[in-house]
Structures are given as C-alpha cells and as structure tokens.
C-alpha cells in the first residue's frame, strides 16, 4: 500500500494545530530554543476502535483468560495522562494503600509518570495530597498564563529570522523539572533507586516509537514524558527528541506487562468519558479541538484498557487538562477516591482468587 505523504503531512499538521488551539485557546506554531543535548536515561524503545461503551467508575476484567498467567501475582499500577485530572491518581493510590492492595510496580505517562514517580520515590501520600489540593504541579508546569505566552510567542521568531535553528514549543520545562526535583528525596532521584520498580513513557519524535525510561534521572524522565507538544519544547537527549507520551501511549498497560513484569494490571484512566453533546456546545472557542482530543484519547486508551485486569475510571468530566484552579484539582482527587472505593470489593475478590494476601482485611469505611 502506498502512503500519500502529502495527505499524511497535512493530517499531522492539522493535529498539531488542534493541540495548539486546545492548549492555548489560539496559537500559531512557535519556534523554540535549541536544547543542549542531554544524556538519555536508560530505557526501552517499543515499536507503537472508538470507545463506544460508557464505563462506570471501574471495569473488572480479572476473570478474562490471559495466556501464560504466572502463578505468582505481580500487581502493576498503570497511571494514564490527563493533566490536572492527574490528582485523581493520588486519590486512587490513597484508597488502594489504605485497603492493603499491594503495588509491585508502576508505569505512567505524562501526569501519570509524575504522580507515579513521586509515590515510587517515597514521597508521603499526605504530602502528595497537599501538592495536588493546591495544584502545585500544574502551576509549576504552566507557569505564566497561556494567553500571555501566546501573546509574546511572535518574539520567539526573531532568532529564527537571524538564522538560528530552534525546536518548536512555547517554552522549556526546566523550571518544572527543578520543582519536581525538589519534591524528590535526595537519595531517590534516580529511577533505579526507587522503592517501587517504575517506568515513565514518552514519545521519541526521531523514530516515532514510545520509549520507557527505566534508569537514570527521574525528574528528567518525567519532564520528557510530560512535554506537551506546542506548549512545551521537545526534550533532547543524545540523538533522541522526546514529547509527551500521551501522543502515542497514554495508558501504558503494555509497558507494565512487558518491561516491569506485571501480570495483574490495575489501570487508572483519567480521560473524560466520550458521550454525546448538544450541538450548541461546539459554538464555544476551542470546543472542536477539545472534542477531537477527547476522541483521540478514548480511541488510544480503549485498546490499552482491554489488556488490563481492572480499570478504574474516575468521573473527571469538566476538568480542563491544564486547569490551574485548586477546585478542579480537589474535584479530581475526590473523584479518584470515590472510583477506587467503588472498585474495592471486585478488586479484592480478584486478587484473593490469585492468591494475593492483602495487608488489611477490612473495607474502607
């Protein structure tokens, strides 16, 4: 089959423009400063249907027959991307740990890689909850209000006019990386030193493959995994160029199985549910781009969810991907707690059938 390269190029240009509209309300592609090549942390590169049925707070697929199921369960927690909605991940983890559900390894994309990495490094859950309630992660990530960034974006074309080649993106994520590094215990700033085996997933633009970081600088891996196209500049490491893993692998179930060795997957999907909307909704600025992104994520995550044993899907509708409102973060946090509580009876039953002994036997009150 021959590829129409002109059509392919136009389609991807359109997707880039839609991302710009959704994240910046209105924006032209902006030039970005050439990054200093960084040493790439160790990792693994992997070659990479419409979500029709509405999903409740959780989906129990633990009874499905899966090939070569090992006798010793290894529970993997998979945390998907979704910006501000990522506070729901903290709520889910709180409920799971209080219920004695073991977490043997964690795979995350974008905000999922950030929450998962902080938890795997030993940051106390109370501290994580405080960070999320005050929406500190997104505030550090967004920095200046996006309309201001868009307004000053044309200035970034000046160096290009002088012949200086630069990557596309409104800004670097170095300030965000410094914020993340400060949250990490000093002796656990490398992935191989974490309390829980972990990987962060990003997209390598050079070869078009997802890349799972399994060694090296944890904050750098998080920065790469959450480098939203157009809004953030790609992160260059050696001969690779990384952007947000959500572009290709928003819910890294396969990575948890193949790289971390998990054989019982609890996946946390923080996408909005794709439901029918009144036509008047599309009169709002950015609504069409937002709708397309919701559909794209639903399509990507549907296939991943089918390979998970349990899917927890908090009700995060109405929470913007890049909202810096603490009220949105708190809403997501509570939605995560509620969805996990609703999941507990089925989850405990599934794990007990696998021979997993829970640390606590009483249900959450």
C-alpha positions in Angstrom: 0.0 0.0 0.0 1.4 3.4 -1.0 1.3 6.2 1.6 0.0 9.6 0.4 2.8 11.6 2.1 1.2 14.9 1.3 -2.1 13.8 3.0 -0.1 12.3 5.9 1.7 15.6 6.4 -1.5 17.6 6.2 -3.2 15.4 8.8 -0.4 15.7 11.3 -0.1 19.5 10.7 -3.9 19.7 11.5 -3.4 17.6 14.7 -0.6 19.9 15.8 -2.8 23.0 15.1 -5.7 21.4 17.1 -3.4 20.8 20.1 -2.3 24.4 19.9 -5.9 25.6 19.9 -6.9 23.3 22.8 -3.9 24.2 25.0 -3.5 27.8 24.1 -7.0 28.9 23.0 -5.5 30.2 19.8 -1.9 29.9 18.7 0.4 29.7 15.7 3.3 27.2 15.8 6.1 28.9 17.7 9.9 28.4 17.4 11.8 27.1 20.4 15.4 27.4 21.5 17.8 24.7 20.6 18.3 22.4 23.6 21.6 21.3 24.9 21.9 17.6 24.2 21.4 15.7 27.5 22.5 12.2 28.3 19.5 9.9 27.9 18.5 7.8 30.9 18.4 4.1 30.2 15.2 2.6 28.9 13.5 0.5 26.3 12.1 1.6 22.9 9.0 -0.2 21.7 7.6 -0.2 18.2 3.9 1.5 19.0 -11.8 1.5 17.9 -13.9 4.1 19.2 -14.6 3.8 22.9 -18.3 3.1 22.4 -19.4 1.7 25.8 -19.8 4.0 28.7 -17.5 2.9 31.6 -18.6 3.2 35.2 -16.2 4.0 38.0 -14.4 0.8 37.3 -14.2 -2.1 34.8 -13.5 -5.6 36.2 -11.8 -7.8 33.6 -9.9 -10.0 36.0 -11.9 -13.1 35.1 -10.8 -13.0 31.4 -8.5 -15.7 30.4 -5.0 -14.5 29.6 -2.2 -16.5 28.1 0.6 -18.0 30.3 -0.6 -16.4 33.5 2.2 -16.8 36.1 1.5 -18.4 39.4 3.0 -15.6 41.5 1.0 -12.4 41.1 2.8 -9.1 40.4 0.5 -6.2 40.7 1.2 -3.3 38.4 -0.4 0.1 38.7 -0.7 2.0 35.4 -1.4 5.7 35.6 -2.6 7.5 32.4 -2.1 11.0 31.2 -4.6 13.8 31.7 -3.1 17.0 33.2 -5.0 18.4 36.1 -7.1 15.3 36.3 -4.0 13.5 37.5 -4.9 14.5 41.0 -7.3 11.5 40.8 -4.3 9.2 40.7 -3.4 10.3 44.2 -6.9 9.6 45.4 -6.8 6.2 43.9 -3.4 5.3 45.4 -4.6 6.5 48.9 -7.6 4.2 48.8 -5.6 1.2 47.5 -2.9 1.5 50.1 -5.3 2.0 52.9 -7.1 -1.1 51.8 -3.8 -3.1 51.7 -3.7 -3.5 48.0 -0.1 -4.2 47.0 1.6 -2.1 44.3 4.6 -4.0 43.0 5.4 -1.7 40.1 4.2 1.5 38.4 4.1 2.6 34.8 3.0 6.1 34.0 2.6 8.6 31.1 2.6 12.4 31.5 0.9 13.4 34.8 0.7 9.6 35.5 4.5 9.4 35.3 4.8 12.4 37.7 2.4 11.1 40.3 3.8 7.5 39.9 7.4 8.7 40.2 6.7 10.8 43.3 4.9 8.0 45.0 7.6 5.4 44.0 10.3 7.6 45.4 8.7 7.6 48.8 7.0 11.0 48.9 4.4 10.5 51.7 0.8 10.4 50.5 -0.2 13.2 52.8 2.4 15.4 51.1 1.2 14.2 47.6 -2.3 15.1 48.5 -1.3 18.6 49.7 0.6 19.1 46.5 -2.4 18.1 44.5 -5.0 20.0 46.5 -3.1 23.2 45.9 -2.5 22.2 42.3 1.2 22.9 42.7 2.3 20.6 39.9 0.2 22.2 37.2 1.0 25.7 38.4 4.7 24.9 38.1 4.1 23.2 34.7 2.1 26.1 33.2 4.0 29.0 34.7 2.8 32.2 33.0 -0.9 32.2 31.9 -1.1 30.6 28.5 -2.7 33.7 26.8 0.4 35.7 27.8 2.6 33.0 26.4 0.7 33.1 23.1 0.8 36.9 23.1 4.6 37.0 23.3 5.1 34.0 21.1 5.9 36.0 17.9 9.1 37.3 19.7 10.4 33.8 19.6 10.6 34.0 15.8 13.3 36.7 15.9 16.2 34.3 16.4 14.9 32.1 13.6 14.9 35.2 11.3 18.5 35.6 12.2 19.3 32.0 11.0 19.3 30.3 14.4 17.5 26.9 14.2 15.2 26.1 17.0 12.7 23.4 18.1 9.0 24.2 18.2 7.3 25.0 21.5 6.3 27.9 23.7 8.9 27.3 26.4 11.2 24.8 28.0 10.3 22.7 31.0 13.4 23.4 33.0 11.6 25.3 35.8 9.1 22.5 36.1 12.0 20.0 36.3 13.5 21.9 39.2 10.2 21.9 41.0 9.9 18.1 40.6 13.5 17.5 41.7 12.9 19.5 44.9 10.0 17.2 45.8 12.1 14.0 45.5 14.2 12.6 48.4 17.8 13.2 47.7 18.8 9.5 47.7 16.0 8.6 45.3 16.4 10.9 42.3 17.4 8.1 40.0 14.9 5.6 38.7 16.9 2.6 39.8 16.9 3.8 43.4 13.2 4.0 43.8 11.3 1.9 46.4 9.0 0.6 43.7 10.0 -0.5 40.2 8.9 2.2 37.7 8.9 3.4 34.2 7.9 6.7 32.5 6.7 6.6 28.9 7.5 9.3 26.3 7.4 9.5 22.5 10.7 9.7 20.6 10.0 12.0 17.7 13.1 10.8 15.8 11.9 7.2 15.3 8.2 7.6 16.2 8.3 5.0 18.9 7.3 5.1 22.6 10.2 5.0 25.0 10.0 3.7 28.5 12.6 5.2 30.9 13.8 2.6 33.4 17.1 4.1 34.6 18.7 7.4 35.3 17.5 10.9 36.2 13.9 10.5 37.4 12.9 14.2 37.0 14.3 14.3 33.5 12.3 11.2 32.6 9.1 12.9 34.0 10.0 16.1 32.1 10.2 14.2 28.8 7.1 12.2 29.5 5.0 15.4 30.0 6.4 17.7 27.3 3.1 18.6 25.7 3.6 19.4 22.0 3.4 23.1 21.1 3.1 24.2 24.7 6.5 22.7 25.7 9.6 22.3 23.8 10.7 18.7 23.0 13.4 17.4 25.4 16.6 16.4 23.5 18.7 13.6 24.9 21.6 12.3 22.9 20.2 11.6 19.4 16.6 11.4 20.6 13.9 14.1 20.9 11.0 13.4 23.4 7.5 14.8 23.8 4.5 13.8 26.0 3.9 10.0 25.8 0.2 10.6 25.7 0.5 11.3 21.9 1.2 7.6 21.3 0.7 5.7 24.6 -1.5 7.5 27.1 -2.2 4.4 29.2 1.0 2.2 29.3 -0.5 -1.2 30.1 1.8 -3.0 27.6 4.8 -1.4 29.2 3.8 -2.5 32.7 3.5 -6.1 31.4 6.5 -6.4 29.1 9.0 -4.1 30.9 8.1 -4.3 34.6 6.8 -7.9 34.5 3.3 -7.1 35.9 0.8 -9.9 35.5 -2.2 -8.2 37.2 -2.8 -4.7 35.9 -4.8 -2.0 37.7 -5.1 0.8 35.1 -6.3 4.3 36.1 -7.9 6.1 33.1 -8.4 9.8 33.7 -9.9 10.7 30.3 -13.3 12.4 30.1 -15.9 9.9 29.1 -16.8 10.3 25.4 -20.6 11.0 25.4 -22.9 12.7 23.0 -23.1 16.5 23.4 -25.6 19.1 22.3 -24.6 20.8 19.1 -24.6 24.2 20.8 -21.6 23.1 22.8 -19.4 23.5 19.7 -20.1 27.2 19.5 -17.5 27.7 22.3 -14.0 28.7 21.4 -11.7 25.7 21.3 -14.6 23.2 21.7 -14.0 21.4 18.4 -10.3 20.8 19.1 -11.1 19.7 22.6 -13.6 17.2 21.3 -11.2 15.8 18.8 -8.5 15.3 21.5 -11.1 13.6 23.8 -11.9 11.2 20.9 -8.3 10.6 20.1 -7.5 9.7 23.7 -10.6 7.5 24.0 -9.5 5.6 20.9 -5.9 5.1 22.2 -6.9 4.1 25.7 -9.7 1.7 24.7 -7.2 -0.8 23.3 -5.0 -0.5 26.4 -7.9 -1.0 28.8 -8.8 -4.3 27.1 -5.4 -5.6 28.3 -5.8 -4.5 31.9 -7.3 -6.7 34.6 -9.1 -3.8 36.4 -9.7 -0.3 35.1 -10.6 2.5 37.5 -12.2 5.4 35.7 -12.8 8.5 38.0 -15.5 10.9 37.0 -13.4 13.9 35.9 -15.7 15.4 33.3 -15.4 19.2 33.1 -11.9 19.4 34.4 -9.6 21.1 31.9 -6.3 19.4 31.0 -4.3 22.5 32.1 -6.6 24.0 34.7 -4.6 25.6 37.5 -7.7 26.0 39.7 -7.3 24.2 43.1 -11.0 23.5 43.0 -10.5 21.4 39.8 -7.6 19.5 41.4 -9.7 18.8 44.5 -12.6 17.6 42.4 -10.3 15.2 40.6 -8.7 14.0 43.9 -12.1 13.2 45.4 -13.3 11.5 42.2 -10.3 9.3 42.3 -11.0 8.3 45.9 -14.7 7.5 45.1 -13.9 5.5 42.0 -11.4 3.4 43.9 -13.8 2.8 46.8 -16.4 1.6 44.3 -13.8 -0.8 42.8 -12.5 -2.3 46.1 -14.9 -5.3 46.5 -14.3 -6.6 43.0 -10.6 -5.8 43.2 -10.1 -7.6 46.5 -12.0 -10.6 45.2 -10.0 -10.8 42.1 -6.7 -10.6 43.9 -7.7 -13.1 46.6 -8.5 -15.6 43.8 -5.0 -15.1 42.5 -3.6 -15.8 46.0 -2.7 -12.2 46.8 -2.7 -11.6 50.6 -3.9 -8.1 51.4 -2.2 -6.2 54.2 -5.5 -5.2 55.6 -8.8 -7.2 55.5 -11.4 -4.5 56.5 -13.1 -2.5 53.8 -12.7 1.3 53.8 -15.3 3.0 55.8 
